[in-house]
């Protein structure tokens, strides 16, 4: 699954810059689905190693003050035993900050359109207690971007808390 990331200039207009490692198809889609829906934890290290070089290049380019991830809700973490986004970052050699917490549990969003995803994800994130983001350059990692609803809600949460610039890096993008 070696690849080279690419930029997505118009996908999240309020984000400073958006980059993805791969399209969401083939082996990449299969690996992500295996991690998320079948709990195949060893693939987390494989995915982290795949993006290590490209992600580090992006981190260096944007000069992020903080690197974080889109968290799963506690119920999802409890049922899986891990947060795939956190684990992928760690496997990629990044020590992420837990800036966000997911406060609203929803059923998996796979297969839903943009409007329904946006409705379900609204109000799902809060800044973790005691975390300061005012004026900071923040890089957010997420495994898959489908419609941009989750990323949009994360972006809104961080901007409302005073974040300066927000960047996104996705393992894969569905389009």
C-alpha positions in Angstrom: 0.0 0.0 0.0 2.8 2.4 -0.7 1.5 5.6 -2.1 2.1 9.3 -2.2 -0.2 11.8 -0.6 -2.0 14.5 -2.4 -3.7 17.8 -1.6 -7.4 18.5 -1.7 -7.7 22.2 -2.3 -11.4 22.7 -2.2 -12.8 20.0 0.0 -12.9 22.0 3.3 -12.8 25.6 2.3 -12.4 26.9 5.9 -9.4 24.6 6.6 -6.0 26.0 5.9 -4.8 22.9 4.0 -6.1 19.4 3.5 -4.0 16.4 2.5 -4.8 12.7 2.0 -2.6 9.7 1.6 -4.9 7.6 -0.6 -8.2 7.2 -2.3 -10.6 5.1 -0.2 -10.8 2.0 -2.4 -9.0 -1.3 -3.0 -6.6 -2.6 -0.4 -6.8 0.7 1.6 -10.5 0.5 2.0 -10.4 -3.1 2.9 -7.7 -2.5 5.6 -9.7 0.4 7.1 -12.9 -1.6 7.1 -11.1 -4.5 8.8 -9.8 -2.3 11.5 -13.1 -0.4 12.2 -15.6 -3.2 11.8 -13.7 -6.4 12.4 -11.3 -5.1 15.0 -8.2 -6.3 13.2 -5.8 -4.4 15.4 -2.5 -5.5 13.8 -3.4 -3.5 10.7 -3.1 -0.3 12.7 0.7 -0.6 12.6 0.6 -1.4 8.9 -1.5 1.7 8.2 0.7 3.9 10.4 3.8 2.7 8.7 2.3 3.4 5.3 1.7 7.1 6.0 4.7 7.7 8.2 6.9 9.5 5.7 4.1 11.4 3.9 2.5 12.5 7.2 5.9 13.7 8.6 6.5 15.7 5.5 3.1 17.4 6.0 3.7 18.0 9.7 7.0 19.7 8.8 5.4 21.7 6.0 2.5 23.2 8.1 4.6 23.6 11.3 1.7 22.5 13.5 1.8 23.5 17.1 -0.5 20.6 18.0 -1.3 17.4 16.3 -4.6 15.7 17.2 -7.1 13.2 15.8 -10.9 12.8 15.5 -11.8 10.7 18.5 -14.3 7.9 18.6 -17.0 8.0 21.3 -16.3 6.2 24.6 -18.9 3.5 23.7 -17.2 2.8 20.3 -13.8 2.8 22.1 -15.1 0.4 24.7 -16.5 -2.0 22.1 -13.4 -2.0 19.9 -10.8 -1.6 22.6 -9.0 1.1 20.8 -9.3 4.4 18.9 -8.1 3.7 15.4 -7.1 7.3 14.7 -4.9 7.6 17.8 -3.3 4.2 17.2 -2.5 4.9 13.5 -0.8 8.2 14.5 1.2 6.5 17.2 2.2 3.8 14.6 3.3 6.6 12.3 5.7 7.9 14.9 3.5 10.8 16.1 2.5 11.4 19.7 -0.9 13.1 19.4 -2.6 15.4 21.8 -6.1 14.5 22.9 -7.7 17.9 22.1 -11.2 16.7 21.4 -13.7 14.5 23.0 -16.7 13.0 21.2 -19.7 13.8 23.5 -22.5 12.5 21.2 -22.7 8.8 20.3 -24.2 7.9 16.9 -24.5 4.7 14.9 -21.8 4.3 12.3 -22.2 6.9 9.5 -21.1 4.5 6.7 -23.6 4.5 3.9 -25.3 7.8 4.8 -25.5 10.9 2.6 -24.1 14.3 3.5 -27.3 15.7 4.9 -27.9 12.8 7.3 -24.3 12.7 8.3 -24.2 16.4 9.0 -27.4 16.1 11.1 -26.1 13.2 13.1 -22.7 14.7 13.8 -23.8 18.2 14.8 -22.7 19.0 18.3 -20.6 15.8 18.7 -17.3 17.4 19.7 -16.0 19.4 22.7 -12.6 20.6 23.5 -11.0 18.4 26.2 -11.0 20.1 29.6 -7.9 22.2 30.2 -6.7 22.2 26.5 -5.8 25.6 25.0 -5.9 26.1 21.3 -6.2 29.9 21.0 -4.1 31.1 18.1 -2.5 27.6 17.5 -1.8 25.8 14.2 -3.6 22.5 14.6 -3.2 19.4 12.5 -6.1 17.0 12.7 -5.9 13.4 11.6 -8.8 11.2 10.6 -8.9 7.8 8.9 -11.6 8.4 6.2 -13.2 11.5 4.8 -16.4 10.8 2.9 -18.6 13.9 2.8 -16.6 16.2 5.1 -19.4 16.4 7.7 -17.2 15.1 10.6 -14.2 17.2 9.6 -16.5 20.3 9.2 -17.8 19.8 12.8 -14.3 19.3 14.2 -13.2 22.4 12.3 -16.1 24.4 13.7 -15.4 23.2 17.3 -11.7 24.2 17.0 -12.4 27.6 15.4 -15.0 28.4 18.0 -12.4 27.6 20.7 -10.0 30.1 19.0 -7.7 27.9 16.9 -5.6 29.9 14.5 -5.1 27.6 11.5 -6.6 24.1 11.2 -5.1 21.5 8.8 -6.4 18.0 8.0 -4.6 14.9 7.1 -6.8 11.9 6.0 -5.6 8.4 5.6 -8.1 8.0 2.7 -10.7 10.0 1.0 -13.8 8.6 -0.7 -14.9 10.3 -3.9 
